[in-house]
Amino acid sequence: MKNIAIIALAVSAGTASGQNLLNNPGFESDLGFDFSNVENWNGFFGGPAGTFLQAFNDTGTAPRSGSKALELTIQGDPNFPSTGFDAFTGHVQQIPGIAAGGEYEFSIWARTDGNVTNGAEIRIEWFDAGGVGLGDTGNLAFQDSLTADYQQFAIGGIAPAGAVRANAVIAVQSFLNDGNIADISIAVDDASLVLVPAPASAALLGLGGLVAARRRR
């Protein structure tokens, strides 16, 4: 007589799991702009005079969930084509308690909220206990994949030796001057930064199923 037991595992390898390490991940609460609370989202801006920059959650843009979403916009002056370049705006949040050697994944949901003729990106930055930067993941540029519907975009990286905190950064920028007016507006919602399962655990889960067979005679 042969008995075969099959146990299916629902979690796949590399899937980020665990607690969301971000505060105010859905941009529902007031946002910061003076960095008095670095563990909330804090806006940053820069660009030439006459450029309209926006990084707020009270604009009325349609959220993916909840009642608010972050709107990021750069617009040059329509009376002066080729304006608004070399501008940037976005939000950043500090995440303490980062474990060196741990793999982290930062994700957002985003959609177009107007024209998209310039860049949109996310990244993770790493810092040591003294606030010295230890590098970053590089930018995930997702402007070419944006549609009118919310989609998820994610970037991951391993915290380097000495890392104790991270910055999660969301930004739009107009550094590439194509001769036309700078014009980009996106909506962002439901951000997440999580610690990815350790490789040994992920490999086990990634089998997709566990088959135990026992023969009886």
C-alpha positions as CSV (number, residue, x, y, z in Angstrom):
1,M,0.0,0.0,0.0
2,K,1.3,3.4,-0.9
3,N,0.4,6.7,0.9
4,I,1.5,10.0,-0.6
5,A,1.0,13.3,1.3
6,I,1.4,16.6,-0.6
7,I,1.7,19.9,1.3
8,A,1.5,23.0,-0.9
9,L,3.3,26.2,0.1
10,A,1.7,29.4,-1.0
11,V,4.7,31.7,-0.7
12,S,7.2,32.0,-3.5
13,A,10.9,32.6,-3.4
14,G,12.0,36.2,-3.1
15,T,8.6,37.4,-2.1
16,A,8.9,40.2,0.5
17,S,7.1,39.5,3.7
18,G,6.8,40.9,7.2
19,Q,6.1,44.2,8.6
20,N,6.0,47.4,6.5
21,L,8.7,49.5,8.0
22,L,7.4,52.8,6.6
23,N,5.3,55.2,8.6
24,N,2.3,56.9,6.9
25,P,2.7,54.4,3.9
26,G,-0.6,55.5,2.3
27,F,0.1,59.3,2.7
28,E,-3.1,59.6,4.7
29,S,-1.6,61.8,7.4
30,D,0.0,65.2,7.1
31,L,3.3,65.2,5.3
32,G,6.5,66.8,6.6
33,F,8.5,69.6,4.9
34,D,10.9,70.7,7.6
35,F,12.4,67.3,8.6
36,S,11.3,67.9,12.2
37,N,10.1,64.3,12.1
38,V,12.5,62.4,9.8
39,E,10.5,59.2,10.2
40,N,7.5,60.7,8.3
41,W,7.6,61.6,4.6
42,N,9.4,64.9,4.0
43,G,9.2,66.9,0.8
44,F,12.1,68.3,-1.1
45,F,12.2,70.7,-4.1
46,G,14.6,72.4,-6.4
47,G,14.5,74.0,-9.8
48,P,14.7,77.2,-11.8
49,A,12.4,80.2,-11.2
50,G,9.0,80.0,-12.8
51,T,8.8,76.2,-12.4
52,F,5.7,74.8,-10.7
53,L,6.7,72.1,-8.2
54,Q,4.2,70.0,-6.2
55,A,4.6,67.2,-3.6
56,F,1.4,67.1,-1.6
57,N,-1.3,64.7,-0.5
58,D,-4.2,67.1,-0.3
59,T,-4.6,67.9,-4.0
60,G,-7.7,65.7,-4.4
61,T,-6.0,63.3,-6.8
62,A,-7.7,59.9,-6.8
63,P,-6.0,57.4,-4.4
64,R,-5.6,53.7,-4.8
65,S,-6.8,53.1,-1.3
66,G,-7.9,55.3,1.6
67,S,-8.7,58.9,1.0
68,K,-5.4,60.5,-0.1
69,A,-2.5,59.9,-2.4
70,L,0.8,61.7,-3.0
71,E,0.9,63.9,-6.1
72,L,4.3,64.8,-7.6
73,T,4.4,67.4,-10.3
74,I,6.9,69.5,-12.3
75,Q,5.6,71.9,-14.9
76,G,7.5,74.6,-16.8
77,D,5.9,77.9,-17.7
78,P,3.6,77.4,-20.7
79,N,4.5,80.8,-22.0
80,F,8.1,79.9,-22.2
81,P,8.8,76.5,-23.9
82,S,11.9,74.7,-22.8
83,T,11.4,75.9,-19.2
84,G,11.2,73.8,-16.0
85,F,14.3,71.7,-16.7
86,D,16.9,70.8,-14.1
87,A,14.1,70.6,-11.5
88,F,13.2,67.9,-9.0
89,T,10.7,67.2,-6.3
90,G,9.7,64.3,-4.2
91,H,9.5,62.8,-0.7
92,V,11.9,60.9,1.5
93,Q,11.5,58.9,4.8
94,Q,14.2,57.6,7.1
95,I,13.9,54.1,8.3
96,P,15.9,53.2,11.5
97,G,16.8,49.7,12.6
98,I,18.2,48.4,9.3
99,A,20.2,45.2,9.6
100,A,23.4,45.1,7.6
101,G,23.4,42.2,5.2
102,G,19.6,42.1,5.1
103,E,17.8,42.3,1.8
104,Y,15.1,45.0,1.6
105,E,12.4,45.8,-1.0
106,F,10.9,49.2,-1.5
107,S,7.6,49.4,-3.5
108,I,5.0,51.9,-4.4
109,W,1.8,52.0,-6.5
110,A,1.8,54.8,-9.1
111,R,-0.1,56.1,-12.1
112,T,-0.1,59.1,-14.4
113,D,-1.9,62.2,-13.1
114,G,-1.4,64.3,-16.2
115,N,1.4,64.3,-18.8
116,V,4.5,62.3,-18.3
117,T,7.4,63.8,-20.4
118,N,10.1,63.5,-17.7
119,G,11.5,61.1,-15.2
120,A,10.0,59.3,-12.2
121,E,12.1,57.1,-9.9
122,I,12.5,55.4,-6.5
123,R,15.5,54.2,-4.6
124,I,16.9,53.1,-1.2
125,E,19.8,54.9,0.3
126,W,22.0,53.4,3.1
127,F,23.6,55.2,6.1
128,D,25.8,54.3,9.0
129,A,25.3,55.3,12.6
130,G,27.1,58.6,12.0
131,G,24.8,59.5,9.1
132,V,27.5,58.9,6.5
133,G,26.1,57.6,3.2
134,L,27.1,54.1,2.3
135,G,25.6,54.1,-1.2
136,D,22.2,53.3,-2.6
137,T,20.4,50.8,-4.9
138,G,20.5,53.1,-7.8
139,N,17.3,54.5,-9.3
140,L,14.4,52.5,-10.6
141,A,13.1,54.8,-13.4
142,F,9.5,53.8,-14.1
143,Q,8.1,56.8,-16.1
144,D,7.9,54.7,-19.3
145,S,5.7,52.1,-17.7
146,L,3.2,54.4,-16.2
147,T,-0.5,54.2,-17.3
148,A,-3.7,55.8,-16.1
149,D,-4.2,52.8,-13.7
150,Y,-2.2,52.2,-10.5
151,Q,0.6,49.7,-11.0
152,Q,3.2,48.5,-8.5
153,F,6.9,49.3,-8.9
154,A,9.6,47.8,-6.7
155,I,13.3,48.0,-6.1
156,G,15.4,45.8,-3.8
157,G,18.9,45.8,-2.4
158,I,21.1,44.4,0.4
159,A,22.1,46.7,3.2
160,P,25.9,47.1,3.2
161,A,28.2,46.5,6.1
162,G,27.8,49.2,8.7
163,A,24.3,50.2,7.6
164,V,21.8,51.0,10.5
165,R,19.2,53.1,8.6
166,A,17.9,53.7,5.2
167,N,16.1,56.4,3.2
168,A,13.2,55.5,1.0
169,V,13.1,58.1,-1.8
170,I,10.3,58.9,-4.3
171,A,10.9,61.6,-6.9
172,V,10.2,63.1,-10.2
173,Q,12.8,65.1,-12.1
174,S,13.4,67.0,-15.4
175,F,17.2,66.7,-15.8
176,L,16.9,65.7,-19.5
177,N,16.1,68.8,-21.7
178,D,14.5,67.6,-24.9
179,G,13.6,71.1,-26.0
180,N,9.9,70.9,-24.9
181,I,8.3,72.2,-21.7
182,A,8.9,70.1,-18.7
183,D,5.7,68.5,-17.8
184,I,5.2,65.5,-15.5
185,S,2.6,64.7,-12.9
186,I,2.1,61.3,-11.1
187,A,0.1,59.9,-8.2
188,V,1.7,57.6,-5.7
189,D,0.0,55.5,-3.0
190,D,0.5,52.5,-0.7
191,A,4.3,52.5,-0.3
192,S,6.1,49.7,1.5
193,L,9.6,48.8,2.7
194,V,10.0,45.3,4.0
195,L,12.8,42.9,4.9
196,V,12.9,40.0,2.4
197,P,13.0,36.5,3.9
198,A,16.6,35.2,4.5
199,P,17.9,33.2,1.5
200,A,17.6,29.8,3.3
201,S,14.0,30.4,4.1
202,A,13.2,31.8,0.7
203,A,14.8,28.8,-1.0
204,L,12.7,26.5,1.1
205,L,9.5,28.4,0.4
206,G,10.4,28.8,-3.3
207,L,10.1,25.1,-3.9
208,G,6.4,25.8,-4.3
209,G,5.4,22.6,-2.6
210,L,6.7,19.8,-0.4
211,V,6.1,16.2,-1.3
212,A,6.5,13.6,1.4
213,A,6.1,10.0,0.3
214,R,6.0,6.9,2.4
215,R,5.7,3.4,1.3
216,R,4.1,0.8,3.3
217,R,4.3,-2.9,2.6
